[in-house]
Amino acid sequence: MILISKDTEVPRKVTVEINCDVLRVCYSSKKNPNYKTLGIYGCYLEVFGFSKINSINVYDDNDEICIDEEDVQYSVTNDFFHKLFNDDEPLPVEARSGIYDDYDVEYEIEVTGEFDPNKLKLIKSNECLEMPDFILAGKIIYDNAEYNLSHSSENDIYMIDVFCDNMFDIEELCD
């Protein structure tokens, strides 16, 4: 048992809701044996990002905090696509993408004290020239801790069925 004083602030959960346009990317390594016989739709994997942020709202103890999109901070990663296109799915990769407009995703985060919008960051990758400024949908950062999509949002986003009509090849990644 841990004793705490009555003045100790205990972390609590708040909900971050992002209304966005979701970017669905279907991809397959051209070195995948199934790709050679079935093409991309016979063996594709998928990843989701945001093509546009429409609004960010934080629900904290029945209060709603709106964060202006222009004030959103980003943490830049240089290994997201490097990890995605690995030994199992090596480059070159055929990809197709499509956008699903006006979609809500949620993250449950832990906050101690007042929610500070300056501690919230979205994660962006600049590794792929074909998808510059790719904003990851799978997780966000608050106060240097990473949080995944809430369980219901994760289940819902994988059900998005938007036609991926933008075709491109990814031959190499930026360092």
N, C-alpha and C positions, 0 to 999 in steps of 0.2 A: 504494500500500500504506500502511495506517495502522498505526503501531506502538502497541501498548498494553502497559501493565505487567501483570505477573502478578496484581496486586491489583485490576485493573479488572473490575468486574462486567458481564458481557455479558447483554443481555436474552435471556430464554428464553420459550418459549410455554407457557402453562398453559391448561387448559380450565375454563370456567365452565359448569356445567350447571344449568339452571333447570327444575324440575318445576312445572308450572303448569296452569291451565285456560285454554285459548286462546280468545280472542274473535275470531271471524271476522265481518267486516263487509263485506257486499256493498252497493255504492252506485252510483247513476247520477244524473247531472244531469237534471232535468226539462226542461232546455233542449236536451238532446242530441236531434238529429233522429231517431235510432233509438229513443230512449225513447218518443217519441210514437206510433210504429207497433208496436214490439216489447215495450214495458214494461221493467221493470228487468232481468229475466232475459235479455232479448235483447241487452243492451249493458252489463252491469255490470262494474265493477272491484272489486277487493277489497283490504282491508287487515287486518292481524292485530295483535292486542294481547293482553295478559294480563288476564283478569278476576280471577284469584286466583293468588298465588304460594304454592305448597305447600312448596317447599324450594329452597335454593341451595347447591350443592356446588362446591367448587373442587378440581380435581385438579392437584397440583403435585409433580412428581417422585415419583410413586407415593404421595404423602400426600394425604389427603382432608381438606379444611377445610370445615366446615359453617357456614353463615352463618344466624343466626336471622332469620326474616322480619321480626321487629320491629326489627332493627338495619339493615335495608336503607335506604340513602339514595337520594334521588331528585333528579334534575335536572329542573326544570320548563321545558318549551318552550311558547312561545306562537305558534309559526308552523307546526306540523306540519299541522294541518287547513287553515290558511290557504293553505299551499302545495298541499295535496291538492285542495282545491276552488278551482281557479284558472280561468284563461280557458278551458281545455279542458273542465273539469267544474265550471262555476259553480253557485253556489247558485241556487235551492233544489235540494236533493238528496233523493231517496228512498233510504232505507237499510233494510237488514234485517240482523239479527245472530243468531248462534247460538254456543253454547259447546261446545267439545270438552274433556272432562275428562281430567285426569291425563296430561299430555303433557310430554315432555322436549325442550328445545332447548339447543343448545350454541353457545358463542362461544369462539374461540381468541384470547387476549389476550397481550400481551407484558409481562413483569414483569422489573424489575431489582431484585435483592435479594430480601428476603422479601416474600411476598404480603401486602398490607395490606388487610383487608376494608373499612376506612374510605375507601379510594380507589375502591371499586366503587360505581357509581350506575346505577340504572335510570332511564329517561327517561319522564316523565309529561306528558301534555297536559291542561290544564283549559279548553281553548278551546270545547269542544262541550258544551252543556248536556245533550244527549241521551246523552252518554257521558262523564260526569264522571270525572276521575282515570283517563283512558285511558293504560295503560302500553304503550309501544311495544314490539313484539316484534322489530323489525328491527335494533335496535342497543342497545348498552350503553356506558357510559363507565368507563374505568379510568385513574386518574392523569391526568385531563383529556384523554385520547385516546379517540376513538370507535371501536368495533369492531362490525362487522356480524355477523349470524348466520354460523356456520360454513357452508361450502358444502353439506354434507349436510343440515343442519337447514333451510337455506333451501329446498332442493329438497323436503324432506319436508313443511314447513309449508304449502306451496302445494298439496299433495295432500290436505289435510284437507277432507273433504266432510261438513260438519255442516249439518243443515237449519237455515236461517236463518228462524226463525218470529217473531222479534220485529221488528215493522215500525214505522218512525218516519220522519218528515221532518225534515230539517235546513234551517231557513229562514235562520238567521244564526249567526254565531260570536261568541264573547266577544272583547273587545279585549284 
